Amino acid sequence: MSTRFAENQRVRIADRDAPGHVRTPFYVRGKEGRIERVLPRFLNPEREAYGVNEGTDVRLYRVRVEQSALWPDYDGPAGDVLELEIYEHWLEPLDHSDAERA
């Protein structure tokens, strides 16, 4: 099955005000990272939480974000990263040539 994003592709986590049950932490919204791993598809938790999923599923990705991008005063090692799992509808491509893989 095709994926929208590929491993090592640069992405931005969408910066949107989404009330209710979402799985994207506020502190990573608007931040840039790279796809570390493509994961399976799962029921959309943002719809499932309200019982209106109707069987829709969405791809999950593990995204790697540099700690210094998250915390301006971060003084740990330069290579420190946070890896978190983000659903596809929260990701935006940064590499235009890699966007919309079929």
MIKE-748789 format. One record per atom (N, C-alpha, C): x, y, z; residue in three letters. Coordinates in pm, whole numbers, plus 50000, padded with zeros to 5 digits. Layout:
<pts>
XYZALA ...
</pts>
This chain:
<pts>
500854988250000MET 500005000050000MET 500905012550000MET 500535022549926SER 501355034649912SER 501285043350038SER 502315051650052THR 502385060850164THR 502585075050111THR 502125084750184ARG 502285098650143ARG 503705103650170ARG 504305098750278PHE 505645102850316PHE 506555090850322PHE 507865093250304ALA 508855082550306ALA 509855084850419ALA 510535074150457GLU 511565075350559GLU 512585086050519GLU 512995093750615ASN 513985104550602ASN 513435117050534ASN 512185117250494GLN 511595129150431GLN 511375140050535GLN 511675152250499ARG 511445163650587ARG 509965167250587ARG 509435169850706VAL 508025173350722VAL 507875184350827VAL 506735190650824ARG 506345200050931ARG 505095194350994ARG 505045195051125ILE 503855190951197ILE 502905202951193ILE 501695200751149ALA 500735211751131ALA 500545219551260ALA 500405232651244ASP 500185241551358ASP 498745246351350ASP 497865238551408ARG 496445242151403ARG 495825240751542ARG 494845248751564ASP 494095248051690ASP 493015237551670ASP 493195226351733ALA 492255215351717ALA 491655212051853ALA 490455216751878PRO 489825213752008PRO 489435199152017PRO 489295194452137GLY 488845180752157GLY 490005171152168GLY 489725158752135HIS 490685147852153HIS 491615147052032HIS 492865151252048VAL 493875149651942VAL 495105143152004VAL 495895136651921ARG 497085129651969ARG 498365136951932ARG 498275149451892THR 499445157251854THR 499705167551962THR 500775165852038PRO 501055175252147PRO 501215189552098PRO 500745198752177PHE 500815212952141PHE 502245217552115PHE 503195212852195TYR 504575217852185TYR 505315213452058TYR 504765203951981VAL 505415200051855VAL 504735206251733VAL 503595212451752ARG 502875218251637ARG 503685229751576ARG 503815229351444GLY 504575239351372GLY 506055236251362GLY 506505225651424LYS 507925221951423LYS 508245213051304LYS 509505213651262GLU 509975205551151GLU 510715193351203GLU 510645182551124GLY 511345170351159GLY 511525161651037GLY 511905149351061ARG 512095139450954ARG 511325126750988ARG 510815120350885ILE 510155107450904ILE 511235097350942ILE 511105091551058GLU 512045081251103GLU 511565067551058GLU 510245065551057ARG 509685052551023ARG 508245054050977ARG 507865046250877VAL 506475045450831VAL 505835033950907VAL 504715036750970LEU 504005026851051LEU 502705022750981LEU 501995013051036PRO 500725008750976PRO 499625019450984PRO 498505016150927ARG 497305024650936ARG 496495020251057ARG 495865029851122PHE 495035027051239PHE 493745035051227PHE 492735030751301LEU 491505038851307LEU 491875052851353LEU 491235062651296ASN 491515076551328ASN 491085079351473ASN 492035081451564PRO 491675083051706PRO 490895095851734PRO 491045105751649GLU 490325118351670GLU 488845116851641GLU 488495107351557ARG 487085104451530ARG 486585093351622ARG 487445083551644GLU 487085072151727GLU 486705076351869GLU 487365086651923ALA 487105091352059ALA 485665095952077ALA 485045099851965TYR 483665104851972TYR 482675094951912TYR 483165082951878GLY 482285072651826GLY 481765075351686GLY 482475083451608VAL 482025086751473VAL 483035082551367VAL 483855072751397ASN 484935068951306ASN 484415062951176ASN 483415054851184GLU 482825048451066GLU 483845040550986GLU 484875035251054GLY 485855026650987GLY 486965033750914GLY 487055046950920THR 488145053750851THR 489455051250924THR 490515049450847ASP 491815047650909ASP 492795057450848ASP 493925059050917VAL 494915068950876VAL 496305063350906VAL 497265066650821ARG 498655062050837ARG 499305069150955ARG 500125061951027LEU 500875067351140LEU 502355067451102LEU 503065077851143TYR 504505079151115TYR 505235082251245TYR 506445076951257ARG 507315081251366ARG 508165092651312ARG 508095104151379VAL 508775116251336VAL 509865119751436VAL 511025123351385ARG 512175127151468ARG 512345142351461ARG 512305148751578VAL 512435163251589VAL 513635166251680VAL 514485175351639GLU 515635179051722GLU 515155186151847GLU 515745182451960GLN 515375188552088GLN 515545203752083GLN 516595208552018SER 516835222952012SER 515745230351935SER 515035223351846ALA 513915229451774ALA 512695230751864ALA 512605222051963LEU 511455222152054LEU 511635231852171LEU 512845232552221TRP 513125240152343TRP 514245250052315TRP 513945262852300PRO 514965272852265PRO 516165273152359PRO 515985269952485ASP 517075270452583ASP 517725256752604ASP 517455247352516TYR 518005233952532TYR 519535234352525TYR 520205228952625ASP 521665229352625ASP 522285215352631ASP 521515205352594GLY 522035191852587GLY 522815189552459GLY 523275177352436PRO 524025174152315PRO 523255177752188PRO 523975182852089ALA 523355187451964ALA 522565176651892ALA 522945164051910GLY 522265153251840GLY 521025147751909GLY 520645153552022ASP 519465148652094ASP 518195151252015ASP 517315141152009VAL 516065142251935VAL 514915136852020VAL 513725140651979LEU 512495134752031LEU 511875127151915LEU 511485114751938GLU 510755107151838GLU 509345105251889GLU 508375108651805LEU 506985107051844LEU 506175102651724LEU 505045096651752GLU 504205091351646GLU 503095101351616GLU 503025104951487ILE 502105115251440ILE 501285109551325ILE 499985112051327TYR 499115107351219TYR 499275116151094TYR 499085109750979GLU 499355115950849GLU 498675129550830GLU 497435130950877HIS 496715143450853HIS 497285155250931HIS 498265152651018TRP 498955163251092TRP 500285166851029TRP 500655160550918LEU 501965162750857LEU 501855170150725LEU 502825179050702GLU 502915186650578GLU 504295184350518GLU 504405182150386PRO 505715179950326PRO 506545192850321PRO 507845191550342LEU 508755202850325LEU 509565201450197LEU 509805189050154ASP 510535186450031ASP 509505185249919ASP 509335195749843HIS 508275195849742HIS 508435184649639HIS 509665180749609SER 509855170149513SER 509415156549566SER 509315155349699ASP 508925142749760ASP 507445142249796ASP 506735153149777ALA 505345153949821ALA 504445144649741ALA 503425139949808GLU 502375131949745GLU 502905119849671GLU 503525110749745ARG 503965098149683ARG 502745089749648ARG 502825083049538ALA 501685074649497ALA 501955060049523ALA 
</pts>
